Amino acid sequence: DLRDGGWCWVTGRLTFPWKSDARYRREHHHLKGRNIKPEWVTRPERIITVCAEAHALITQGWIVVEGCHARKPLLFHWATHVKPRQRPFELRAGRFNL
């Protein structure tokens, strides 16, 4: 949370832990490797701040996250099966948090 300042990496929205609205409720997404290397579960460079709406879409396979380290470039894009009219928001092109 300190590194990200509460900003969602995927949507660019400011998030809050207590919000009931999924567009603004803060959650954390574990990047790739969590199941391969259990010691990565608590490593800050393997976790990003996201809003609950984006987190649900990532875990359901609607949004693809490219990259596995928060201190290196991460890119987000819609999965190929998601049609433009199904997309609830614009994705940030990527986040470069070096």
TIKOL-766899 format. One record per residue (C-alpha): residue number from 0; residue in three letters; x, y, z. Coordinates in steps of 0.2 Angstrom, whole numbers. Last residue first. Example, Ala and Ser with C-alpha at 12.3 -4.5 7.8 and 13.67 -1.06 7.14 Angstrom:
<rs>
R    k    r     xx     yy     zz
R    1  ser     68     -5     36
R    0  ala     62    -22     39
</rs>
This chain:
<rs>
R    k    r     xx     yy     zz
R   97  leu     55      7    -57
R   96  asn     36      8    -57
R   95  phe     31      8    -75
R   94  arg     13      4    -76
R   93  gly      4     -1    -92
R   92  ala     -8      4   -105
R   91  arg    -21      9    -91
R   90  leu    -36     -1    -95
R   89  glu    -52      8   -100
R   88  phe    -68      3    -91
R   87  pro    -83     -9    -91
R   86  arg    -77    -19   -106
R   85  gln    -91    -30   -113
R   84  arg    -94    -18   -128
R   83  pro    -76    -20   -134
R   82  lys    -78    -39   -134
R   81  val    -68    -50   -121
R   80  his    -63    -67   -129
R   79  thr    -45    -60   -133
R   78  ala    -41    -56   -115
R   77  trp    -41    -37   -111
R   76  his    -24    -30   -108
R   75  phe    -13    -25    -94
R   74  leu      6    -22    -95
R   73  leu     18    -22    -80
R   72  pro     35    -14    -81
R   71  lys     48    -19    -68
R   70  arg     47    -15    -49
R   69  ala     30    -24    -47
R   68  his     38    -41    -53
R   67  cys     28    -54    -63
R   66  gly     24    -46    -80
R   65  glu     10    -47    -92
R   64  val     -7    -46    -83
R   63  val    -22    -52    -93
R   62  ile    -39    -45    -90
R   61  trp    -55    -56    -93
R   60  gly    -47    -71    -85
R   59  gln    -59    -73    -70
R   58  thr    -45    -68    -58
R   57  ile    -41    -53    -68
R   56  leu    -59    -47    -69
R   55  ala    -62    -50    -51
R   54  his    -46    -39    -47
R   53  ala    -52    -25    -59
R   52  glu    -68    -23    -49
R   51  ala    -60    -25    -32
R   50  cys    -48    -11    -36
R   49  val    -30    -15    -38
R   48  thr    -14    -14    -27
R   47  ile      0    -25    -33
R   46  ile      9    -39    -25
R   45  arg     25    -49    -31
R   44  glu     37    -34    -27
R   43  pro     29    -33    -10
R   42  arg     35    -51     -5
R   41  thr     21    -59      6
R   40  val     16    -73     -6
R   39  trp     33    -75    -14
R   38  glu     39    -88     -1
R   37  pro     26   -100     -9
R   36  lys     36   -101    -25
R   35  ile     26   -110    -39
R   34  asn      9   -105    -32
R   33  arg     13    -87    -30
R   32  gly     23    -87    -46
R   31  lys     13    -75    -56
R   30  leu      7    -58    -48
R   29  his     -3    -58    -32
R   28  his    -17    -45    -33
R   27  his    -21    -34    -18
R   26  glu    -38    -26    -14
R   25  arg    -44     -9    -12
R   24  arg    -63     -4    -14
R   23  tyr    -65      9    -27
R   22  arg    -74      1    -42
R   21  ala    -81    -12    -30
R   20  asp    -92      0    -21
R   19  ser    -93     -5     -3
R   18  lys    -78      6      1
R   17  trp    -68      2     17
R   16  pro    -50     -2     10
R   15  phe    -50     14     -1
R   14  thr    -45     15    -19
R   13  leu    -39     29    -31
R   12  arg    -42     24    -49
R   11  gly    -29     21    -61
R   10  thr    -38      7    -69
R    9  val    -26     -7    -69
R    8  trp    -13     -2    -56
R    7  cys    -26      4    -44
R    6  trp    -19     19    -33
R    5  gly    -19     17    -14
R    4  gly     -2     25    -13
R    3  asp      6     11    -23
R    2  arg     22     10    -13
R    1  leu     14     12      4
R    0  asp      0      0      0
</rs>
